[in-house]
Amino acid sequence: MLDFDLADDGYLAELAGLVAIPSVSRDAAPETMRAAAQWVADQLRFAGGRVAETGGHPVVRGEWLGAGGAPTILVYGHYDVQPTGDLAEWDTPPFELAVDGDVMRGRGASDDKGPVYLVLKTAQAFLDQEGGLPLNVKFLFEGEEEIGSPHLPDYVTRHAAELVADLVISADGAMWRPTEPSLSLKSKGLVSLDIVVEGAATDLHSGRYGGTVANPLHVLSEILASLHAPHGGVAVDGFYDGIPELTPERRAEIAAVSFSEMDYLTGLGLAQAHGEPGYTTLERLWERPTLEVNGVQGGGKYTVIPHVALGHVSCRLVPGQDPRRVLDAIAAHVAARVAAGAAPGVRVEVRPDEAAVPAYTISAGHPAIRAAAAALETVYPGEQVLLACIAGTLPATDLFERVLGAKTLFFSFSTADEKLHAPNEFMRIRRLREGMRAWEQLWRLLGAGPHRLAPSRAGRVGAHRAGANPGGDSDRDGG
């Protein structure tokens, strides 16, 4: 058993250096993103860590291939973060890791810098104390996950031969809740789009022109409202196409999960649930798709009629849905509203975003799930491991399956209640050590014993290359 002997404040002081880098992939300067990538690469020196170029923000690569005959895994995570939102809502500066009792607060602490960090420390502990890892490990950390990983597909496709592995393990993808260990068997897909309504050539004085021309915000509001029926279901024809019926067996499994709707709502400051009828709250969260209006832009708190109104819409998808068909259905719905006279005197356009990610699933019987459950049972003795679903989206999972032919195991030690993407994001400090211990056990179980992951050609190639150039790589296309 490894000895993670560094004091908590030592781990936190080191992690603070990564959190301090404001690596907001949506709008950070390239040098800021590269600084975060280099920080991670420096932690991967034992595996030839390096920054590698993509068409956007760089990735971080590394590999330790010294376990001859053992399986090969690819560890995935990301160093980019979401924008801070309103700074006034933060209790402490977002890019200063703050300790508050038993939690650490800061942007990226939970998603995904903290979970990535604990994997790095696990690998370092193996090398320091045992001189090697129990299996071959490749590392791929990207800087664009929070904007849909737009450049990762091209990079992975071009470097597939170097990244091939028997299994991908993601340090991203939070556990369901902090009260019990959990593994996720699904993650939802994602499409997003803008609905743009344009009116006059410029903003207009609402006194001089009000009541004489169409207001783009009024038109946009009507279109957005039409996307849902009053009861909460999506009113777009074709949106639900391809989704299999929820079986009685699956409904029984979900009903058996300990879940209090009252506690769920109370924690959100709400008194009533809302959504697609005919399903429980947990069924909607885990098994049903969603369409949400995430933002509206236009005008402001001053007396104008804006010349442009913009609505940001996203959909979380479930197995059976085709992302492109969902986008086409929404575009057809908007076009039908315009043709029916809902937008007199203005121009309406639907602009889909580039990323279109299908839902992802891994079987409960997959060897990686069995090994991960055993690892968690070691760290949390007496606790039953819950098999849950991720209501969010991890774009890389579908990519790894298509290009590398490898399933992805979600093995993150953040939890869904830690204000991911919101002000005051935090992570429980104890999860650092718990996560290190669990990653240690998982790697041991996958590398040997009854839960050993059968090495495929990836393992044999990895073992062969390790003898000639451990930690090396034929492609060093970055700093």
N, C-alpha and C positions, 0 to 999 in steps of 0.2 A: 504494500500500500504506500502510495506517495505521501510525502510529508510536505504539506503546504504551510510552511512555517513562517512566512512573512506576516507580520501583524496587519490587521485590517487597515490601519492608517497608512501603512506602506503601500498596499494595493491601491488605496484611494488616492494617495498622492501621485502615483504613477498614472492612473486612469484619468486624473484631473488634467494631465497634459493633453490628452486626446480630446476630452470634452471642451477644452479651452479653444480648440480650433473650430471656428464657425462654418463647418463644411455643409452649408445649405445648398444642395445640388441645384435647386431651382434658380438661384441668382448669385451665388458666391463667385468671387473672382477665381480664375484658373489657378493662380498661385496659392490661394487658400485651400482649394481642393487637393492640389498636389502636396501641400504641407501635411494634410491629414493622411494622404496615401503614404507618404514617406515615413510618417510616424509608425504606421502599421508595418511597413516594410522593414523598418529598423528592428521591430520586435520579432521579425521572422528571419533574422540573420542566420539562425541555425538551419534554415531551410532554403538558403539562397534567396531570401526575400528581396523583391525588386518591384519597382513601379513600371507598369507596362502601358503603352499608349492604346487608346481606342479612338473612335471618331468623336468622343466627347471627353468626359472626365476619365482619368486613368483607372485601371484596375491594379490590384496588388497580387502578385503571384509568388509562390514558393512551393517546394516539395521536399520531403524527406522520404527516400525510397530505399532504406537500408534493411527492410524486413524481408529477406529472401523467402519466396514461396508463400508469403502472407497476402491477404486481400489488399486492395487499394481503395481508399476512400478519398473523396473530394470534399473538403470543408468549405462551405460558402457562407458569406455574410456581407455586410456593407458598412462603409464608414461615413456615408452621407446622412444628413438629417433633414427634418422638416423645418420650415420657417418657424420663428418663435411665436408668431401671433402678437397680440397686444402685450407689449412689455409691462404695462401697468398691472397686468393680471399675474405676473410672476412674483412670488414671494422673495426670490433671490435672483441675481443676474443669471440668465439662461446658460451662459457659457463659462460659468464658474461652478465647478462641482461643489455643492454645499451638503454637508452632513447635517441631517435633522433627525435626531433620535436614531432610529434603526433604519433609516432610508438615506439614500444619496440622491440629490436633486440636480438636474441639469439637462439641457437638450442633448439627446442621444444616450443618456445614462441607461435607459431601458431598450431603446430602439435606435441603433443596434450596437453601440460602442461598448456598453457593459458586457453583453453576451459574447461579442467577438473577443474582447480582452480576456475573459476567463478561459476561452479555448487556447489562446496564445500562452497563457501562464501554465495551463495543463501540459501542453507540449513541451514547454521549457523545463518543467519539473521532471518529466520523463527523461529528457536528455541529460539533465544535471545529475539525477539520482540513479538512473538505470542505464544510461549510455545509449538509449535508443527508444523507439516507439514499438508497440506490439503489432503494428501493421504499417503499411505504406500510406503516407498521407500527403495529399496535394492540397494547396490552399488557393482560393480565389475569392478576393474581397473587392467588391465594386463600389463605385461612387455615384451611382445613378438610380438606385433602387427606389428612392422616394419620388422619382419622376417617371417611373414605369420602365426603367432599364432600357432606354431606347437604343443604346449602342452595344449592349451585351450580346444580343443574338449574332451580330456580325463577328464580334471578337471570338465567341465560343465556337462558331462555325469554322472560322479560319484556323483555330488552334485546337480543334477537337482531338486530334491524335495525341496531343500533349496532355489534355485534360481528362482523357478517358479514365473511368474508374468503375469499380463494382457497385458503388453506392455514393450518393451525395448526402452529406449531413449538413443541414442548415442551422446556423446559429441564430437565424432570424425566425420569427413566428412564435408569438408569446403563448405561454400556457393559459388555460381557461380561467383559472382563479387561484389565489394563494392558499386555499384551504386544503388542497390535495394535489399530488403530482398528476400530470396529464400528458397525453400524446395526441397529436392531431392527425386524423386520417384524411382530412380534406382541407383544401383552401378554395375560396371562391375566386372565380375569374373576374375580369374587370374590363369595361370599356368606358370611355369618357368623351364628352363632346361639349361644344359651345353652341348655344342658339343665339344668333346675332340679329337684332332688329335695328334697321337704320331708317331714319326719317329725313329731316331737313339737312342742309349742307353744314349747319353749325348749330350749337345750342341756341335756344330762343328765349327771349324775355317772356316769362309766363303771364305778365300783365298785357303786353302788347299783342301776343300771339295765342294766348290760352283760349281754348274753345273753338279755334279755327283750323287747327291741324291735328293730325294724329300724334299721340304721345307714344314713343317707342316703349317706354316702361309699362304703359297700360297694355299694349299689345303683348309684350313679353309676359306680363303677369297672367294674362288669359291663356296663353299657350302653355306656360308652365303648369297652371292649375289643371289644364285638360289632360295632363299626363297621368293623373290618378283619378280613380272613382272616389266618391265621398267616403266610402267605407275603408279606403286605404289600399286597395289593390291597384295594380298598374293597369291603366286603361288603353294601352297601346296594343292594337291588334298584332298578333304574332309574337309578342314579347315572351310568352310562356311556352312557345312551341318547342318540342323536343324533350321537355322535362318529364321523366317517368313519374308515375304516381308514387306517392309516399306509401310504402307497404305497411300493413298492420304490424308486422314484426318490428320495423324500424320505429314506428310510432311508440310501440311498447318499450323499446330500448331507451328512447328519449324520455318517455314518461318516468322511467325508473331512475333517471339522473336526479340527484338531490338538487332541487332548484326552487327558490322562492321568488315568484314574480313580484310579490310585495317588496321584498328586500332589494330586488333588482331595480325596481322603479324608485324606491325611496333613496337609494344611493345616487340616482340621477336627478333627484329633486322633482320627480314627477308623481302624479297620482293615478294615471291611467295609461295603459298600453294602447298602441295603435298599429294597424298594419293589415296585411292581406287576411281576409276573413277565412275561417275554416281551419286555422292552424293555431297552435299554442305559440307563446312568445319564443320558447326555445326551438320549436320546429321552424319558425320563421327565421330565426337567427342562424341556424345551422343548415337548413335544408331548402330554403326558398330564396329566389333571387330578389334583388331590390333595385329600385330606381330612385335616386335622391337628387334634389336640387341643392348643390353645395354652395352656391353664391350667386348674387345678382349685382351687377354694376351698371351705373348710369346716373348722371347728375350728382346731386348731393344736397346738403341742407342749405340750399340757396335757391332763389326763385327763378329757375330756368326749366324749360322743357328740353331734356337731353336729346341730342341728335342721334345717339347710339345707346342701346341697352343690350347688355350681355348677360346671359344666363349660363352658369356652369353646371353641368349635369353628369352624374356618374352612375353606373350600374354594376352591381356585384352579381356575378353569374354562378350558376350551379351546373353540375354535369348534365349534358344533353343540350345545352344552349350553345349556339354558334355565335361567337362575338360579332362577326360581320353582319349576320342576319339580324341581330338585335339592333345594331346601328342603322341598318336599312329600314327596319320597322319604325324606329323613332323618326327618321327622316321622312318616311311616308306619312306618318301621323301628322307631323308639322305641316307638310305640304298639303295634306287634306284640309287642315284647319285654315290655311291661307286660301285655298281654292273655295272654301265655303264662306269667305268674306270676313275672316277674323282679323285681317291685317290691312285695312283700307289705307292707302296713301303711304305705306312704308314697304321696305324690302326686308325679307326674312331669309336667313341662310342658316343651315345646320353645318357645323364644322367639326367633324370627328377628329379626335386626337389620334396620333399615330399608333400608340400601343393598343392592342386588342388581345387580351389574355384569356384563354379558356380556363375553366375550373380544373383542379387537380385532385387526384385521389391516390391513396396507397392502401392496400389490403391490410386488414387487421391481422391476417395470418402471415404477412411478410416477415422474413427472418429478422430484418432490422427492427420491426416493431416489437418482436418478442425479446430481442436483445436489449432494446431501450427500456422496455418495461421491467426487465430483470435488473438493469442498472439503477433505475429509479427506486425499485423496491429495496435495493441495498442501501441507498442514501436515505430513504424515508421508510424505515422498517415499520410494518404493521399498517401501512397505508395502501389502499387499493388504487391502482393507476387507472385514471379515467381516460377513456378513448373519446376524444372530443373532435370538434371541427373548428377551423379558423374562418371567421366570418370575413376577414380581410383577404388580401391578395399578395402572393409572392410570385412575381412575374417569371423568375428564373426556373421554377419547377417544371413548367411545360417545356421550356427550352432544353433543360438537361435531359428530359425524357426523349424528346424528339432527336436531338443532335448527338447526345452521348449514350443514349439507350440505358440510362440509369435512373432509378427511382430516387426520390428525395425524402429523407427522414427529417422531420422538424424536431429540433432538440434545443430549444431556447429556454433560458431561465429568467426571462422577464415574464410578467403576468399582465393579463389584459386590462387590469384595473389601474395600471401605473401611469395613466394619463399620457399614453403614447400619442404624439401629434398635437397635444394640447399644452397650454401653459402649465408650469410646475411638473413636468415629466419627472418621474423618479424611479428608482429601483431599490428593492430591499437589499441591504448590505449583506445579509446572511446568504443571499442567493449566489454571491460570488463563490464562496467556498462550497456551497452545495452543488453548484454547477461544475466546479473543477472536479469534485469527487465523482460526480455522475459521468462526466466526459471520460475520466480515467477508467471507470468501470465499463463504460460502453466500449471503449477502444480495446480493453482487455477481452471482453466477451466476443467482440467481432473478430478478434485476431486469433482466438483459441477457445477450446472447450465446446460445450454443446450448442452455443449460440454463434459459433464461428461462421463468418460470412464466406461462402465458397468463392475462392479466387477464380476469376475468369481470365481471359487473355490480358485484361488490364493489370491484374496482379503479376502475371508472369513477365509482362513487358516491364512493369515497375521494378521487379526484383532484378531483372537483367540490367536495366539501366543504372540501378543503384550501385552495382559493383563497379561500374566504370566512372560514375560521376554523381555520387550521392549529393542530393541537394541541388544538382545542376539542371540546366534546361537548354535545349537547342535554340530557344527563342528568347532573346534578351532585348526586346524592343522598347525599352524604357529605361529611366534613370536607375 
